[in-house]
Amino acid sequence: MVPMTASPGRRVLLAAPRGYCAGVDRAVIAVEKALEQYGAPIYVRHEIVHNKYVVQTLEKKGAIFVEQTDEVPEGNIVMFSAHGVAPTVHEEAERGRLATIDATCPLVTKVHKEAVRFAKEDFDILLIGHEGHEEVIGTSGEAPEHIQLVDGPADAARVEVRDPSRVVWLSQTTLSVDETMETVDALKERFPQLISPPSDDICYATQNRQLAVKQMGGEADLVIVVGSRNSSNSRRLVEVAELAGAGASYLVDFADEIDEAWLEGVTTVGVTSGASVPEVLVEQVLEWLAQRGFEDVEIVKAAEESIIFSLPKELRRDLREEAAALLAERTRES
């Protein structure tokens, strides 16, 4: 029988911060506001964020997720996901006579701008990231003639550049900090004059979530990371937990995916969630654990987060115009 009260010695270490970052929050709200403002359907190119629950919830509200721009019927609205897109995608939308809303995370946009700038200065750009990830595809598309993808430290050996004195590295924002720096070190062995980006490309939220997992990993017999399998930053949290000394680490979308066998011999469970995960999914995991005797929850706090990003400019403009029209109408009525 499943115990319904806390068992002596059993506890949960709950990472803070966890879950939604500012870029994800902005992107999800952007879809919701667009549906309110313009009505359904709103087409979204790729998943707005990499989370199964979020995508399913938005689909129920009227969002339609497509893989390619040409799947959107002419005259409709298409929103670009938080991961960003290449300039060619904007051109496709223009040719298809589509209205666009760009929900690219501002931190990804920063990397895009860095790529454009270094390409204009004729640098070879070594982009550290995972092949096929939407963010990597979007960044590479800003300067395809100048960018080479480096997918991990072992990949550094195959890199060839035109001038070793004019080489810079950039990175996907959701990588493991430690693995990225291993790749940078491997690249610097080959190219000692390798230039680093003006500011860290790995986003603050990714770093903070990894730091919290590192702090609790050594104490946890088991770490449960809530997140989807196509979420790069969620998968990295599993890896970071294992490297930090956790007995085992698993990625789950929902509480019912947890295997009770994982709890055998476990007294301390670490819980965290990726940057695209709503808190309701973490609460369901905590409830599942509490029903099995893990009611004692301790917070492991690594950082404070207060960053908020404004909505995409296209939405802000239309919402302002609507508010102005409404105010004018009320003024006339009075």
Secondary structure, 3 states (H helix, E strand, C coil): CCCCCCCCCCEEEEEECCCCCHHHHHHHHHHHHHHHHHCCCEEEECCCCCCHHHHHHHHHHCEEEECCHHHCCCCCEEEECCCCCCHHHHHHHHHCCCEEEECCCHHHHHHHHHHHHHHHCCCEEEEECCCCCHHHHHHHCCCCCCEEEECCHHHHHHCCCCCCCCEEEEECCCCCHHHHHHHHHHHHHHCCCCECCCCCCCCHHHHHHHHHHHHHHCCCCEEEEECCCCCHHHHHHHHHHHHCCCCCEEEECCHHHCCHHHHCCCCEEEEEECCCCCHHHHHHHHHHHHCCCCCEEEEEECCCCCCCCCCCHHHHHHHHHHHHHHHHHHHHHC
